Amino acid sequence: MDWNLFLQLLVNGLIVGALYGVVAMCFVLIYKASQVVNFAQGEFVLIGAWVCWFFLTKYQIPFIWGFLMTLVFMVIFGILIQVVVLRPMIGEPVISVIMVTIGLSIVFQALMKWAFGVFAQPFPPIFERESVAVFGLEVRTVYLVSLVVSVGIMAGFAYFFKATRMGLAMRATAFDQQVAQSLGISIRSVFAMAWAISAAVSAVAGVVVGVVNGVSSALSFIGIKVFPAVILGGLDSIVGGVLGGVIIGVLENMAHFVDSQWLHWGNLIEVVPFWVLIVILMIKPYGLFGTRDIERV
């Protein structure tokens, strides 16, 4: 048994899991604010990565400025999507809104392939050293930075929901939209804010994964991979989304270890999250921290 490989994959799993947790929070944020499961979340990740790549390669902008410009772009993009496409759907059946997000996913996929092609494009070098030694393990620098950013985003979410007026408005809206409106809360502003934050945070994940693996349409698959984490943690639980992401990230890497050491099936790392999804739906469909009365759609 290769203990060095085991520890390496465990650390990778924790770091990637934190990134999954960040994307899972985006799912939960939109669901809590608008009761919609956004099936275009993976495409938000892809668009953020392509936009940052475009700023860095076409205009030779330093990474930090290109990254900040990407976040600004994604905030505007998220608000526009909510205002132009989803706001007219307020009051329509939830299944109709979900079908709209699936349609958005297909449209965005086609647009990105048309604009940037189908082949993976590498990010320009960002860090002087690609990896650093941590307790004898070689860890990618971008992963370490992503871990710090992910923890920062999680702390920011916690502060936002507990200590800001908009965060309190979102919590009230998630509890009961009609009551929130009667208290003077602008539901439209809450929805727009939720989609803007979700788009910007998804872009962070997209840039990190894009720096590691390059940018291509396959990047949007992260939205599908994170979905089991959302269901595992609970569709309406921010904390559950974070923990679900970490659990799925670690399970993926541990499955990869078992597969490489003994089974040699070759695809265990890809299918384990969906095995978890099936099991959790069978025994606890509302997840570890979700509310029991979630409506199935």
Disulfide bonds with the S-S distance in Angstrom:
none
